[in-house]
Amino acid sequence: MAKAPKGKNEPVRPIIVKKVTVVAGGHHGGAWKVAYADFVTAMMAFFLLMWLLGATTEKQRKGIADYFTPTLVKMKEGSAGSYGLLGGSSLTDTDSYQYRAGQTGTKTLTIPRDATGGPKDGGTKAKRTASLQQRLQQKLAASATLRKLARQVRVTQTPEGIRLDLMDDAKFSMFRLGTTLLTPEAAELVRAIGQAIGPDAAGLTVRGHTDALQWKPGDPANNWSLSAGRAEATRLALMKSGVTENRFRRIEGVADQEPLIADNPTDPRNRRMSILLMN
């Protein structure tokens, strides 16, 4: 220890040296590296997309787009072709569905490609639907009445199977007003449908739909019982046309809860029978 200076009795205070090490953060630490990596990844994806667009044909691009597109039903059983439904359409009209990539068909038949391929690729689902369409066209061409009613039939491929919708409009009704009695024209139409779906041994679900028109106060009937009764009447009519009883899996009545024309619940097109040929 150093000696105290002359004339002073207090000891000399020690000198303490504090060494501070500063670590440079380098532009806000490493956060910029994460942002840069995200940017580079996005650019790589962008240039990969540009390369794919330039290196593939139109047909290949449609297939790629369809692979990344959800099923054309809005993930809801109801849907493809639910707008512009009957405007003069028939079984042979050109399909005008808004998502055309990877699908083919007419206005009454929309076939999204699935994992097994489209019609030209030999996909089993597409072949099954195309075969049903061909049989249905033959049956509906059998008489002038059925040719006129072809516009009431819509065929849609859904995740559950092939759905046939038999719909009312302002000039045609499947059932007599407020009853479960098929009109003569509808009975002929259901008979043709039964003959068309006969060769397909798949299970069937029949679902009845009504519009949202209210019943008279005090009337014991309602749209639930009406839709269920019409579904059962359709099942019986299909059996008379040759469809075996053991094919039916469910008979459902959903009243007006699944409208086809959602912005107009009282539209007559909401009154329909859906026949699902299950996968």
Secondary structure, DSSP 8 states (H G I E B T S, - for coil): -----TT--S---------------SSSTTHHHHHHHHHHHHHHHHHHHHHHHHHS-HHHHHHHHHHTS--TTTTSTT-TT-SS-STT--TTSB---S--TTEE-BTTEEEE-BTTB-GGGT-HHHHHHHHHHHHHHHHHTSSHHHHHHGGGEEEEE-SSEEEEEEE-BTTB-SB-TTSS-B-HHHHHHHHHHHHHHTT----EEEEEE-------TT-S--HHHHHHHHHHHHHHHHHHTT--GGGEEEEEE-TTSS-SSTT-TT-GGG-EEEEEEE-
